[in-house]
Amino acid sequence: MSTATEPETLAELIADCAEIPRPEVPRHEQVPTATPWTVDDACHAQVADLDEYV
């Protein structure tokens, strides 16, 4: 990777980016799970008559 010049081709840019070190990620920590998505009555009411508009 050369910091003195800008890459002139996409291949040079990809090669430069491939040399950037990845951050260390601790292996012992668990990734939090997302809250399940649910549709409530208010959300459903917004699209209840969608077929009439399409």
N, C-alpha and C positions, 0 to 999 in steps of 0.2 A: 504494500500500500504506500503510495506516495502522497504526502501531505503538501508537497510543493506545487503540484499541478492538479487541475481538475481532470477527471476522466473524460476521454474523448469519445468513448464508445460505451454501449450498454454492457458489453462484456467486461470492460475495465471497471465500471461501476460495481458490477456484481462481484468481481474479484476483490475489490477494495472492501466491500461490505462483508464478504466472507471472512476477512481477517479481523473483524471487530470481535473482541472476546465477549462471550456470553456471560451474564451475571451469574454468580453462584446462587443456587437455590437450595436452601436447607431441605434435605430429604426426609427429615423426621417430622416436619410440620404437615398437617393435613390441610388441604384446600377446603375452605368452607363451602358447603353445598348451598345452592340457591333455593330460595323459598318457592315452592310449587306455585305456578300461575293458575289462578282460578277466574272464572267469569261470574261476576255478580249480576244482580238484576239490572242495575243502572247501566252496566256495560252492554248487556244483552239488549236493553231497550234502545240503545243508540243504533243498532243494526237490525232491529226486528223487522222493519219495513224496507230493508235494502233492496229486495227483489222489485219493488215498485219503481225504484230509481234507475235500475240497470236495464 
